Amino acid sequence: MRSLAVAVPGSETSGRPPLAVSLGATVVLTSRDELLTHLTALHTCAQDIAARLV
């Protein structure tokens, strides 16, 4: 199993537990480099979630 996780910025400050988004894939089907191509999308997702927490 390979996985990436990105913290949701600011989620730990409003009395909530810290939040994160993650993506997992099997080693057999997904290379490390291929998984890393989704990192920008994970950051965007985390930013969108942070904006909705306000």
N, CA, C and O atoms as a GROMACS GRO file, in nm:
protein
  216
    1MET      N    1   0.084  -0.117   0.000
    1MET     CA    2   0.000   0.000   0.000
    1MET      C    3   0.088   0.124   0.000
    1MET      O    4   0.185   0.132   0.075
    2ARG      N    5   0.055   0.218  -0.084
    2ARG     CA    6   0.120   0.349  -0.084
    2ARG      C    7   0.013   0.452  -0.047
    2ARG      O    8  -0.104   0.434  -0.080
    3SER      N    9   0.053   0.557   0.020
    3SER     CA   10  -0.046   0.659   0.053
    3SER      C   11   0.019   0.796   0.066
    3SER      O   12   0.139   0.809   0.094
    4LEU      N   13  -0.064   0.897   0.046
    4LEU     CA   14  -0.026   1.037   0.065
    4LEU      C   15  -0.129   1.097   0.159
    4LEU      O   16  -0.245   1.057   0.157
    5ALA      N   17  -0.089   1.191   0.240
    5ALA     CA   18  -0.183   1.264   0.325
    5ALA      C   19  -0.141   1.409   0.331
    5ALA      O   20  -0.022   1.442   0.328
    6VAL      N   21  -0.240   1.496   0.339
    6VAL     CA   22  -0.217   1.640   0.348
    6VAL      C   23  -0.304   1.695   0.461
    6VAL      O   24  -0.424   1.667   0.466
    7ALA      N   25  -0.245   1.771   0.550
    7ALA     CA   26  -0.320   1.832   0.659
    7ALA      C   27  -0.412   1.941   0.606
    7ALA      O   28  -0.379   2.011   0.510
    8VAL      N   29  -0.528   1.954   0.669
    8VAL     CA   30  -0.620   2.063   0.636
    8VAL      C   31  -0.575   2.184   0.718
    8VAL      O   32  -0.579   2.181   0.841
    9PRO      N   33  -0.531   2.291   0.650
    9PRO     CA   34  -0.477   2.406   0.723
    9PRO      C   35  -0.581   2.471   0.814
    9PRO      O   36  -0.696   2.491   0.774
   10GLY      N   37  -0.539   2.503   0.936
   10GLY     CA   38  -0.627   2.572   1.030
   10GLY      C   39  -0.728   2.484   1.099
   10GLY      O   40  -0.804   2.533   1.183
   11SER      N   41  -0.734   2.356   1.066
   11SER     CA   42  -0.837   2.271   1.124
   11SER      C   43  -0.813   2.242   1.271
   11SER      O   44  -0.905   2.202   1.342
   12GLU      N   45  -0.691   2.260   1.317
   12GLU     CA   46  -0.660   2.227   1.456
   12GLU      C   47  -0.684   2.343   1.552
   12GLU      O   48  -0.665   2.328   1.672
   13THR      N   49  -0.725   2.458   1.502
   13THR     CA   50  -0.732   2.577   1.587
   13THR      C   51  -0.871   2.606   1.643
   13THR      O   52  -0.882   2.683   1.738
   14SER      N   53  -0.975   2.548   1.590
   14SER     CA   54  -1.110   2.586   1.632
   14SER      C   55  -1.174   2.484   1.725
   14SER      O   56  -1.295   2.460   1.716
   15GLY      N   57  -1.097   2.423   1.812
   15GLY     CA   58  -1.151   2.326   1.905
   15GLY      C   59  -1.182   2.191   1.845
   15GLY      O   60  -1.240   2.105   1.911
   16ARG      N   61  -1.143   2.171   1.722
   16ARG     CA   62  -1.163   2.043   1.654
   16ARG      C   63  -1.032   1.966   1.652
   16ARG      O   64  -0.924   2.025   1.662
   17PRO      N   65  -1.040   1.835   1.638
   17PRO     CA   66  -0.915   1.760   1.618
   17PRO      C   67  -0.858   1.795   1.480
   17PRO      O   68  -0.935   1.832   1.390
   18PRO      N   69  -0.728   1.784   1.461
   18PRO     CA   70  -0.670   1.812   1.329
   18PRO      C   71  -0.730   1.721   1.223
   18PRO      O   72  -0.759   1.604   1.248
   19LEU      N   73  -0.749   1.776   1.104
   19LEU     CA   74  -0.804   1.700   0.992
   19LEU      C   75  -0.699   1.684   0.883
   19LEU      O   76  -0.605   1.762   0.874
   20ALA      N   77  -0.718   1.581   0.802
   20ALA     CA   78  -0.630   1.558   0.686
   20ALA      C   79  -0.710   1.483   0.580
   20ALA      O   80  -0.810   1.419   0.609
   21VAL      N   81  -0.664   1.493   0.458
   21VAL     CA   82  -0.719   1.413   0.348
   21VAL      C   83  -0.608   1.320   0.301
   21VAL      O   84  -0.491   1.356   0.305
   22SER      N   85  -0.646   1.202   0.257
   22SER     CA   86  -0.544   1.107   0.213
   22SER      C   87  -0.590   1.032   0.090
   22SER      O   88  -0.709   1.026   0.058
   23LEU      N   89  -0.493   0.976   0.023
   23LEU     CA   90  -0.517   0.895  -0.096
   23LEU      C   91  -0.429   0.771  -0.083
   23LEU      O   92  -0.310   0.782  -0.056
   24GLY      N   93  -0.488   0.656  -0.103
   24GLY     CA   94  -0.412   0.532  -0.096
   24GLY      C   95  -0.427   0.451  -0.223
   24GLY      O   96  -0.530   0.458  -0.290
   25ALA      N   97  -0.326   0.376  -0.256
   25ALA     CA   98  -0.328   0.291  -0.375
   25ALA      C   99  -0.238   0.170  -0.351
   25ALA      O  100  -0.146   0.175  -0.270
   26THR      N  101  -0.267   0.064  -0.421
   26THR     CA  102  -0.185  -0.055  -0.407
   26THR      C  103  -0.051  -0.038  -0.478
   26THR      O  104  -0.044   0.027  -0.582
   27VAL      N  105   0.052  -0.097  -0.423
   27VAL     CA  106   0.186  -0.090  -0.481
   27VAL      C  107   0.188  -0.156  -0.618
   27VAL      O  108   0.258  -0.110  -0.709
   28VAL      N  109   0.114  -0.262  -0.633
   28VAL     CA  110   0.113  -0.336  -0.759
   28VAL      C  111   0.057  -0.253  -0.874
   28VAL      O  112   0.103  -0.265  -0.987
   29LEU      N  113  -0.042  -0.168  -0.846
   29LEU     CA  114  -0.109  -0.092  -0.952
   29LEU      C  115  -0.060   0.051  -0.970
   29LEU      O  116  -0.084   0.112  -1.074
   30THR      N  117   0.009   0.106  -0.869
   30THR     CA  118   0.045   0.247  -0.872
   30THR      C  119   0.189   0.267  -0.827
   30THR      O  120   0.228   0.225  -0.718
   31SER      N  121   0.267   0.332  -0.911
   31SER     CA  122   0.405   0.362  -0.873
   31SER      C  123   0.408   0.484  -0.781
   31SER      O  124   0.310   0.560  -0.772
   32ARG      N  125   0.519   0.502  -0.714
   32ARG     CA  126   0.536   0.618  -0.626
   32ARG      C  127   0.521   0.747  -0.706
   32ARG      O  128   0.451   0.840  -0.663
   33ASP      N  129   0.585   0.753  -0.821
   33ASP     CA  130   0.578   0.874  -0.904
   33ASP      C  131   0.435   0.902  -0.951
   33ASP      O  132   0.393   1.018  -0.955
   34GLU      N  133   0.362   0.798  -0.986
   34GLU     CA  134   0.223   0.816  -1.030
   34GLU      C  135   0.138   0.869  -0.915
   34GLU      O  136   0.055   0.958  -0.935
   35LEU      N  137   0.158   0.816  -0.796
   35LEU     CA  138   0.081   0.862  -0.681
   35LEU      C  139   0.113   1.009  -0.651
   35LEU      O  140   0.023   1.086  -0.618
   36LEU      N  141   0.239   1.047  -0.664
   36LEU     CA  142   0.278   1.186  -0.637
   36LEU      C  143   0.216   1.286  -0.735
   36LEU      O  144   0.208   1.404  -0.704
   37THR      N  145   0.172   1.239  -0.852
   37THR     CA  146   0.106   1.331  -0.946
   37THR      C  147  -0.026   1.383  -0.890
   37THR      O  148  -0.080   1.481  -0.941
   38HIS      N  149  -0.079   1.319  -0.787
   38HIS     CA  150  -0.206   1.361  -0.727
   38HIS      C  151  -0.188   1.454  -0.607
   38HIS      O  152  -0.286   1.495  -0.546
   39LEU      N  153  -0.066   1.486  -0.574
   39LEU     CA  154  -0.038   1.569  -0.457
   39LEU      C  155  -0.100   1.708  -0.468
   39LEU      O  156  -0.154   1.758  -0.370
   40THR      N  157  -0.092   1.770  -0.582
   40THR     CA  158  -0.151   1.903  -0.601
   40THR      C  159  -0.302   1.898  -0.579
   40THR      O  160  -0.358   1.989  -0.517
   41ALA      N  161  -0.368   1.795  -0.628
   41ALA     CA  162  -0.512   1.781  -0.608
   41ALA      C  163  -0.546   1.763  -0.460
   41ALA      O  164  -0.647   1.816  -0.413
   42LEU      N  165  -0.462   1.690  -0.387
   42LEU     CA  166  -0.486   1.674  -0.244
   42LEU      C  167  -0.472   1.807  -0.171
   42LEU      O  168  -0.551   1.837  -0.081
   43HIS      N  169  -0.373   1.886  -0.208
   43HIS     CA  170  -0.356   2.019  -0.147
   43HIS      C  171  -0.477   2.107  -0.177
   43HIS      O  172  -0.526   2.177  -0.088
   44THR      N  173  -0.526   2.103  -0.299
   44THR     CA  174  -0.645   2.181  -0.337
   44THR      C  175  -0.766   2.137  -0.256
   44THR      O  176  -0.842   2.220  -0.208
   45CYS      N  177  -0.783   2.008  -0.241
   45CYS     CA  178  -0.893   1.954  -0.163
   45CYS      C  179  -0.884   2.001  -0.018
   45CYS      O  180  -0.984   2.041   0.041
   46ALA      N  181  -0.766   1.996   0.040
   46ALA     CA  182  -0.746   2.038   0.179
   46ALA      C  183  -0.778   2.188   0.194
   46ALA      O  184  -0.837   2.229   0.294
   47GLN      N  185  -0.738   2.268   0.097
   47GLN     CA  186  -0.768   2.412   0.100
   47GLN      C  187  -0.919   2.436   0.092
   47GLN      O  188  -0.972   2.523   0.161
   48ASP      N  189  -0.988   2.360   0.007
   48ASP     CA  190  -1.133   2.375  -0.007
   48ASP      C  191  -1.204   2.338   0.124
   48ASP      O  192  -1.298   2.405   0.165
   49ILE      N  193  -1.159   2.233   0.188
   49ILE     CA  194  -1.218   2.193   0.316
   49ILE      C  195  -1.194   2.301   0.420
   49ILE      O  196  -1.284   2.335   0.496
   50ALA      N  197  -1.071   2.355   0.424
   50ALA     CA  198  -1.038   2.460   0.521
   50ALA      C  199  -1.128   2.581   0.502
   50ALA      O  200  -1.170   2.642   0.600
   51ALA      N  201  -1.156   2.617   0.378
   51ALA     CA  202  -1.242   2.733   0.350
   51ALA      C  203  -1.384   2.710   0.400
   51ALA      O  204  -1.453   2.806   0.437
   52ARG      N  205  -1.429   2.588   0.401
   52ARG     CA  206  -1.566   2.558   0.447
   52ARG      C  207  -1.577   2.546   0.598
   52ARG      O  208  -1.688   2.545   0.652
   53LEU      N  209  -1.465   2.538   0.668
   53LEU     CA  210  -1.467   2.525   0.813
   53LEU      C  211  -1.488   2.658   0.883
   53LEU      O  212  -1.516   2.661   1.003
   54VAL      N  213  -1.475   2.767   0.811
   54VAL     CA  214  -1.485   2.901   0.871
   54VAL      C  215  -1.625   2.929   0.917
   54VAL      O  216  -1.652   3.037   0.970
   0.00000   0.00000   0.00000
